Amino acid sequence: MLRPLVMDVDHLMVHVHDADAAGREFEELGFTVTPKSTMAALGLSNRCVLFQPASDLCCNYIELMAKEDPARVPAFMHEVLGTAEGPVSLVMATPDVRAAADGLAGRGVSFQPPFDVERDWHLGGGIDVRVAFGVCVPAVGQSPLYWNLCEHRTRQHYVRPDMTSHANGAIRITAFDAVAPDPAEAARGLADDWSAKMLQTDDGTCLVQPGSVAVSIAASAGTTAPGVVAIRLLGLPASAETRLFGLDLKRA
């Protein structure tokens, strides 16, 4: 059986002004956070909070992404990241980024040409690894909930036991809570683009399930901008529930 071209939610990209400082805030809550890593060619840096995925089809993490050198950041990434700190993109796992991009083009989704990234990743303690992945970045504004595609080619480095174990007991992301002006419309669009299941509850909340991680979409209230507002974590203790960078961390 052929695997779907969009397999699951791989991770959440969160824009922060300082990746090092953002990582320290997560460490204070008992999370293990990867050392700061710089993508010099793209003018970006990140730190990651890695978890244990429920399947071997994807990774499972929070990416804290900063503009390290704004002058080198491509225009399309400036648009994706914006200026405010907070969640900016659901990143979807795909086994073949170019085939997935071709499928989206057939659906009328516009995007930057897929590109490859390969770089050294310094994990600390003298551990250096080489990571590689393919990326497809759709144009902003086509969906109330922005997302892009990632093809991990060195997934093993993102599921290391020493990096996915957390002092606070957190195990994995099980779901994201999001808001949109019309939850049903947003959910239908995502379900179609991802070839995923969609369910609407009696209160109007919609659930999209591309894999093991669900996306729950409720109606946005007042001036709340569409997007991800909360992350649900299996094993997270009540003491670690909080709000960071516009994102509520909740127990699953």
C-alpha positions as CSV (number, residue, x, y, z in Angstrom):
1,M,0.0,0.0,0.0
2,L,1.3,3.4,-0.9
3,R,1.9,5.8,2.0
4,P,-0.1,9.1,1.8
5,L,2.0,12.1,0.7
6,V,1.0,14.0,3.9
7,M,1.4,11.5,6.7
8,D,1.0,13.4,10.0
9,V,1.8,16.6,11.8
10,D,5.6,16.4,12.2
11,H,6.2,19.5,14.3
12,L,5.1,23.0,15.2
13,M,7.2,26.0,14.1
14,V,7.1,28.8,16.7
15,H,8.7,32.2,15.9
16,V,10.8,33.6,18.7
17,H,13.1,36.6,18.8
18,D,15.9,34.8,20.6
19,A,16.2,31.0,20.2
20,D,18.6,30.6,23.1
21,A,16.4,32.5,25.5
22,A,13.3,30.8,24.3
23,G,14.9,27.4,24.9
24,R,15.8,28.4,28.4
25,E,12.2,29.1,29.2
26,F,11.3,25.6,28.2
27,E,14.2,24.2,30.2
28,E,12.9,25.9,33.3
29,L,9.7,23.9,32.9
30,G,11.6,20.6,32.9
31,F,11.9,20.1,29.1
32,T,15.1,18.9,27.4
33,V,15.9,21.4,24.6
34,T,18.5,20.9,21.9
35,P,21.4,23.4,21.7
36,K,21.0,26.4,19.5
37,S,21.7,25.5,15.8
38,T,22.4,28.1,13.1
39,M,21.3,27.8,9.5
40,A,23.7,30.4,8.1
41,A,22.6,30.3,4.5
42,L,19.0,31.0,5.5
43,G,19.8,33.5,8.3
44,L,17.9,31.4,10.8
45,S,18.6,29.7,14.1
46,N,16.6,27.3,16.2
47,R,16.3,25.1,19.2
48,C,14.0,22.1,19.4
49,V,11.9,20.4,22.1
50,L,11.8,16.8,20.8
51,F,9.3,14.2,21.8
52,Q,8.7,10.5,21.2
53,P,6.5,10.1,18.1
54,A,3.7,7.5,18.1
55,S,4.8,6.1,14.8
56,D,7.9,5.8,12.6
57,L,6.4,7.9,9.9
58,C,7.3,11.3,11.4
59,C,9.0,13.2,14.2
60,N,7.2,15.0,17.0
61,Y,8.5,18.3,18.3
62,I,8.3,22.1,18.8
63,E,10.8,24.1,16.8
64,L,11.7,27.5,18.3
65,M,12.8,29.5,15.2
66,A,14.5,32.9,15.2
67,K,15.8,35.3,12.6
68,E,19.5,35.1,13.4
69,D,20.6,37.3,10.5
70,P,17.5,39.1,9.1
71,A,19.3,40.3,6.0
72,R,19.9,36.7,4.9
73,V,16.4,35.4,5.6
74,P,14.6,34.7,2.3
75,A,11.6,36.9,1.7
76,F,9.1,34.0,1.9
77,M,10.4,33.1,5.4
78,H,10.1,36.7,6.5
79,E,6.4,36.3,5.5
80,V,5.9,33.0,7.2
81,L,7.6,34.1,10.5
82,G,6.2,37.6,10.6
83,T,7.3,39.9,13.4
84,A,5.5,38.8,16.5
85,E,6.5,35.8,18.6
86,G,4.2,32.8,18.5
87,P,3.1,29.7,16.5
88,V,3.4,30.3,12.8
89,S,3.2,26.9,11.0
90,L,2.1,23.3,11.4
91,V,4.9,21.3,9.6
92,M,3.5,18.2,7.9
93,A,5.6,15.1,7.4
94,T,5.9,13.7,3.9
95,P,7.9,10.8,2.5
96,D,8.5,12.7,-0.8
97,V,8.4,16.5,-0.7
98,R,8.5,16.9,-4.5
99,A,5.7,14.4,-5.2
100,A,3.7,16.1,-2.4
101,A,4.3,19.4,-4.0
102,D,3.1,18.1,-7.4
103,G,-0.1,16.9,-5.7
104,L,-0.7,20.3,-4.1
105,A,-0.1,22.0,-7.4
106,G,-2.8,19.9,-8.9
107,R,-5.1,21.2,-6.2
108,G,-4.3,24.8,-7.0
109,V,-2.0,25.4,-3.9
110,S,0.8,27.8,-4.8
111,F,4.2,27.4,-3.1
112,Q,7.9,28.0,-3.3
113,P,9.8,25.4,-5.3
114,P,10.8,22.6,-3.0
115,F,14.4,22.8,-1.8
116,D,16.9,20.7,0.1
117,V,18.7,21.5,3.4
118,E,21.7,19.7,4.7
119,R,23.8,21.0,7.6
120,D,25.8,20.0,10.7
121,W,23.9,19.8,13.9
122,H,25.9,20.2,17.1
123,L,24.1,18.4,19.9
124,G,26.5,19.2,22.7
125,G,28.9,16.8,24.6
126,G,31.0,16.5,21.5
127,I,28.2,15.0,19.5
128,D,28.0,16.3,15.9
129,V,25.6,14.9,13.3
130,R,24.6,15.7,9.8
131,V,20.9,16.4,9.2
132,A,19.2,16.5,5.8
133,F,15.6,17.2,4.8
134,G,13.5,18.5,1.9
135,V,11.1,21.5,2.4
136,C,8.1,22.8,0.6
137,V,6.7,26.2,1.7
138,P,3.2,27.2,0.5
139,A,2.4,30.8,0.0
140,V,0.9,32.5,3.0
141,G,-2.8,33.3,3.0
142,Q,-4.2,30.2,1.3
143,S,-5.5,28.6,4.5
144,P,-6.7,30.0,7.8
145,L,-4.2,27.6,9.4
146,Y,-0.8,27.9,7.8
147,W,1.3,24.8,7.2
148,N,4.2,23.6,5.2
149,L,5.9,20.3,4.3
150,C,9.0,18.5,5.5
151,E,10.7,15.3,4.3
152,H,13.1,14.1,7.0
153,R,16.0,12.2,5.5
154,T,17.9,11.8,8.8
155,R,14.9,11.2,11.1
156,Q,17.0,9.1,13.5
157,H,18.6,12.3,14.9
158,Y,15.3,13.7,16.0
159,V,14.2,10.7,18.0
160,R,17.3,10.2,20.1
161,P,16.4,8.9,23.6
162,D,18.8,11.4,25.2
163,M,16.9,14.3,23.4
164,T,13.3,13.0,23.7
165,S,13.4,12.3,27.5
166,H,12.1,15.2,29.7
167,A,12.6,15.7,33.4
168,N,8.9,16.8,33.7
169,G,7.6,13.5,32.2
170,A,6.3,14.8,28.9
171,I,6.2,12.1,26.2
172,R,4.7,13.3,23.0
173,I,2.4,15.8,21.3
174,T,-1.0,14.3,20.8
175,A,-3.0,17.2,19.5
176,F,-3.0,20.9,18.6
177,D,-5.9,23.3,19.4
178,A,-6.5,26.0,16.8
179,V,-9.1,28.7,16.1
180,A,-10.5,30.0,12.8
181,P,-13.5,32.2,11.9
182,D,-15.2,29.2,10.2
183,P,-13.9,26.0,11.7
184,A,-15.8,23.8,9.3
185,E,-14.4,25.6,6.2
186,A,-10.8,25.5,7.6
187,A,-11.1,21.9,8.5
188,R,-12.5,20.9,5.1
189,G,-9.6,22.7,3.4
190,L,-7.0,21.0,5.5
191,A,-8.6,17.6,5.2
192,D,-8.7,17.9,1.4
193,D,-5.1,19.1,1.2
194,W,-3.8,16.4,3.6
195,S,-6.1,13.6,2.4
196,A,-7.1,13.4,6.1
197,K,-10.2,12.5,8.1
198,M,-12.5,15.3,9.4
199,L,-15.1,15.1,12.2
200,Q,-17.4,17.9,13.3
201,T,-18.8,17.8,16.9
202,D,-22.2,19.1,18.1
203,D,-20.6,22.3,19.4
204,G,-19.1,23.2,16.0
205,T,-15.6,22.2,16.8
206,C,-13.9,20.3,14.0
207,L,-11.2,17.7,14.2
208,V,-8.7,16.9,11.4
209,Q,-6.7,13.7,11.8
210,P,-3.9,13.2,9.3
211,G,-2.2,10.6,11.4
212,S,-1.5,10.1,15.1
213,V,-1.6,13.9,15.9
214,A,-5.0,15.6,15.7
215,V,-5.8,19.2,14.9
216,S,-8.9,20.6,16.7
217,I,-10.4,23.8,15.3
218,A,-12.8,25.9,17.2
219,A,-14.4,29.3,16.4
220,S,-12.1,32.3,17.0
221,A,-13.5,34.8,19.5
222,G,-13.3,38.5,19.0
223,T,-10.0,39.6,17.5
224,T,-8.2,36.3,18.0
225,A,-6.2,35.7,14.8
226,P,-6.6,32.3,13.2
227,G,-3.9,29.7,14.1
228,V,-2.7,27.3,16.6
229,V,-3.3,28.4,20.2
230,A,-2.5,25.3,22.3
231,I,-0.5,22.1,22.3
232,R,-1.5,18.9,24.2
233,L,1.2,16.8,25.6
234,L,1.0,13.3,26.9
235,G,2.7,13.0,30.3
236,L,2.9,16.7,31.0
237,P,2.3,17.4,34.7
238,A,0.0,20.0,36.0
239,S,3.0,22.0,37.3
240,A,4.3,22.5,33.7
241,E,1.0,23.7,32.2
242,T,1.6,27.3,31.2
243,R,1.5,29.8,28.3
244,L,4.7,30.6,26.3
245,F,5.0,32.6,23.2
246,G,1.3,32.7,22.5
247,L,1.0,28.9,23.0
248,D,-0.8,27.2,25.8
249,L,0.9,24.0,27.0
250,K,-1.7,21.5,28.2
251,R,-1.9,18.0,29.5
252,A,-3.3,15.5,26.9
